Amino acid sequence: MLPCGVVPVGGLRLTASDSLGFGERLGLQELNAAKRMLTICTTAKPFRGHIALIQRNAMISWTKLEPRPEIILFGTEEGTSEMARDMALTHVADVARNRYGTPLLADILASAEKHGSGDVFAYVNADIILTKRFTEGLEKVSERFGKFLAVGRRTNLDVTEALDFREGWEEKLSERMRREGQLESHTGMDFFAFSRGEYENVPPLAIGRVWFDQWLVKYARKKGIPVVDLTEFTPIAHQLHDYNHVSGGRELGTYGGAEADENFRYYGEKPHAYTILSATHVMTKAGRIRRVLLRREMHAVATFLWDVFVNKTSRVRKRLGLTRAGA
C-alpha cells in the first residue's frame, strides 16, 4: 500500500498511439534502466501566469533527459497536482513546512529517498531548464566518486514564451544562452545532486530562501565529500521571474526577512563562506574531472585587485583617455 499523499505515476505517460511502438523504441534494457539511477525532486511555486509557463518549460526539459529520470513534485501549491498528472510525475502532497508555510529542506530530502528509487538524487529549482549534459555529467561524477555533491552556476535568461521542445531544441537553447544569457555569480546555485543516504540530521532550513543552498555545500565539505562544479560541462538556464509569490518580495522575503534570518542561523557561517568556489573538483567542457585548490582565496585576491586597479582608478583613467569608448 502506498503512503498517504503519494500519487504514483509510472515513468512515461502513454497514450494509445504511443504504446503501439513503445517496446520497440525502448527495448528491455532501457526499460530496466528506467528503474533509474537519477531521481529529481522539487517544489513549485503556484502555477499562475508567467511562473506557470516557466515551470512547465523546466519540467518538460527534465522529462526529455535520457534515460528519463524519476521526478518527484512536492507540495499542494496551486496547479501542482495537475502538473504532476499531466506530465506523469510522482506527486507527494505531504511536506513539512515552517510557521510561514514554506517547505522544509530536511523533509523533502528524507521524503525523496523514501519514495524515490534512484541511487542519485538531485534537488532542482523548478524554473531551471536542464539538457542531456546534466545526466551525462552526473554519470561521470558517479563513476568517479562513491559519495559526492554536484553543483553548477546558473545562466539567467529572459523567457516569456512556451519553449518548443521538438528535435534540435537543446542546440537552439544553447545558442540563445550564449547570445542572451548572463552567468550568475559564484553564489548562484540552482541544483544539488548527491548520493543516496548522504544527508543526515538536516536542520529545518526553508526551501527557496537564502542560505539553504550554501548549507548543502558546507555539509559536504565538513564531511569530506567531494564537491564537483559542473558549470563548464553542464550549462543550466534559469528563467528570470518576479518574486510576487513571496511575501515581502525578493529583498524582504527570499533574501531578507525572518525566514532568511532563521536560515542564516542554521547555516552557522559567515555570509558566502560556502559557495561554488568551495568545490573540490571541476568538470571541464571536455568532461574531465580535475582537482582544484584555493578557489575561494584566489577569487578574493582577484576581486581585491580589480577593485584597487580598475574600480578605484576609473576616474583617473577617463581623464587620461585610457578607457575604451563607451566604458
N, C-alpha and C positions, 0 to 999 in steps of 0.2 A: 504494500500500500504506500502511496506517495505521501510525503508530509503535506500538511495543510498549507495552502498558499503557493504551492508549486504547480505550474501548468506545464506538463511535459509535451514537447513537440519534437519529433524526430528530426534528424539532420536537415534534409531538404524537404520543402513542402511541394508535393507533386500534384499536378492536375492530371486528368485522364490522358491527355495527349502526351504530357511529359513522361508518364510511366511506361509508355509503349516501348521506348528505346532506352530506358533507364539502365537496365542490366548491361546492355551493350556498351553504353557510354562510360559507365563507371567501372564495371568489372568487379570481380570478387575481392581482389587485393585492395582496391580503393575503398570499397565498402567497409572492409575490415579496418583500413586506416582511418575511416571516419569515426571509429571508436576512440579516436582522436588524441593527438599529442597536446593540442592547444585548446584552452578554454578562455574565452574573453568574457569579462564581466564589466558591467557599467550601471550607472544610474543616470536617468534622463531628467531634463527639465520638462515642465509641462509642454506638451506638443501643441503649441499655438503659433500662428503666424510664421515669421522668419525662423524662429527657433525650431519649429516643427520641420521646416524644409531642410535646414542644415543637418539636423539629427537624422532625418531619413537618408540624406545623402551619405552620411557617415556609416550608418548601419548597413546600407546596401553594399558599400565598399567592403565591409567586413565579410558579408556573405559571398563575395567574389574571391576571397582568398582561397588558395589551393594548398593542401586539402582544406575544404571548408571547416572552420573551427566550430566548436560548440560555443554558443553565445548565450549568456545569461543576463537578462534585463531585470533589474531590481526596482521595486517600488510601486506606488499606486498613483503617481502623478498623472495628471490628465493625459489621456491618449496612450499611456504605457501598455496597457493590456492589449489594446487594438494593434499597436505596432508589433508586439510580440506575436500575436496571432497572424497578422498579415505576412510577416517575414520569417515565420517558423523559428522563432527564438524561444528559449525556455524563460518563462516568466516566474519570478519569485516575488510575490507581493509583499510578504512579511519581511521587514527590515527594521532593526533597532534605530531609533532616532534620538537626538538630544532634545532638550526642552524647547528648542526653537523649531523643531520639526525636520532638521537636517539629518540625512542618513549618516551612520557612523561607519568609519573605515573598518573597525575591528569586526563588526557583524558581517559586513559584505565579504571580507576575506574568508572568514570562517564558514559562512554560508555557501560561498562559491566552491570551496573544497568539499563541503558536504554534499552538494547537489551536482557538482561538476565531475566529469570523468577524465579530465586532462592530467597530464604529467607536468605541464607548464601552464601557468595562469597569467593572464595579463589584465590589469585594470586599465581601461582606456576611457578617456573622457569622451562623452557622447557626441562631440562635434568634430572629432578627428577622423579624417579620411586616410585609410590605410591602403597600401598596394602590396603586391606579391613580394616585394623586397622585405616587408615586415616578417612574414613567415620564413623566408629564406634566411634572414638574419638570425632569427631565433633558433632555427635548426643548426646553424653554425655554432652559435653560443652553446647550445645544449650538447653538441658533440664535444666541445672543449671542456666544459665545466659541469660538475655534478650539481652544485648549487650556484646560483647567480642572481643578479638583478640586472636587467637590461632596461636602459632608458634612452631617450632621444629628445633633442630640441625640436620645437615645432616651427613650421613656416606659416606665418599669418597670411591669410588670403581672403579677399573680399568676395564672397559667393552669395549671389542673390537669386540664383535660379536652380531648379532641379537639374542635376547633372545627368548627362547621357552616358549610360554605362554599357553601351554596345562596344563591339570589338575596337580596340585601339584607345580606350578611354584612359588607360594609365599613361600612355605616351603623351596624350593631349594634356592631361593634368600636370605631368612633369614639366612640360614646356611652359604651361601657364604659371607654375610655381617659380620657374626661373625668370620669367618675364615680369610677373606682377607681385610675387611673394616677398615677404620680409622675414628673415630668420630671426627668431626671438633670442633674447639674451640667454645666458647660462642658467637663469632661474626658470626658464620656460619649458617645463617637462610635462607631457600630457599622456604618456603611457609608462607602465611599470610592469615588466614581465619577470616572473620569478618561478622557482621550482616549487612543486607541491610540498607543503609542510614547512615552508621556510619561515613564515612569520608567526610568532607566538607572543602572547602577552601584549597585544596591541592596545595602546591607550585609547580612550574614547575621542579620537580625532574626528572632526566634522569633515565630511567629503565636500570638495568644491570650495573650501575655504583655505586661505594661505597657510602654509607650513606643514600640511599633512604630507605633501609630496617630498619635502626635504627630510621629514622624519623617516620615510621609507628608505632614503639613501643613507641616512645616519645609522639606521638599524643594521643594514647590510655591512657597512664599513666597520661598525663596532663588533660584529660577529665574524669578521674576517672573510666575508663573502665577496667574491669578485663583482664589481660594478662595471658594466660594459656600456660605453657610449656608442649608440648605433647611428648617430646623426648623419655621418658621411654616407653610410651604406643605405640607410632607410629614411629618406625624407618623408615627413608626415605633414599633411595640410590641416591647419587649424582654421576653420571657417569663422571669421570675425562675427561678433554679435554684440547686442547691448546687454545690460545687466538689470533689466527691469524685472526679471524674475526673482531677484534677491531684494529683500527689504533693506533699504539703505544703499542699494546700487553697488557699483564697483568699489568705491572707496570706503564706504561705511558698512558694507555687507560682506563682500568677498575678501578684500584686502585690509579691512579695518573693522572695528566694532567688537562686540562681546565675543562672538564665535571665533574671530581671528585671534583675539587675546587669549582665549582658552586654548586654542590650538598651539599658540606660541609657548604657553606654559608646559604643555605636554611635549612639545618639541625639545625644550630644555637646552637650547644653544643660542649663541649669538645669531642675529639675522644672517641668513645666507651662508652659514658655516658649512652646510652640506648641500651642494648643488651638483649639476652635471660636471662641474670642474673637479668634483671629488671622485670621479670614475677612476678605477684602477687600470682599465683597458679601453681601447677604442677599436672599432672596426673600420677599416679603410674602405674606400669606394670599391676596391677590388675584392673585399670580403675577408681580408686578413686581419686577425685579431692580434694586436700588439700591446705590450705593457707600456704604461705611461707613468711618469713621476712628476711631482711638484707642479701639477697643472694650476692649482689654485694660487700658489706662490708666484708662478710666472705670470699669471693673469694680473695679479696685484701689482707687480713691477711694471708690466706693460701699461696698465691703467695710470699708474703714477707718472710714468714718463710721458704719456700722451697729455696728461693734464699740465705738466710742467712745461713741456716743449711745444705743445700745439695750442691747447686752450688758452693758457696764460700769455702766450706771445702773439695771439691773433691780431690784436690792435696794432702792435708794432709792425708785424709783417704786412698788414694792409697799408700802413703809411709808407712803407718801403717798396710797395708794389710787388711783394713776394708771394701773394696769394693768387690762386687761379681765378680766372674770370667767373663770376657767379658764386664763388665760395664765401 
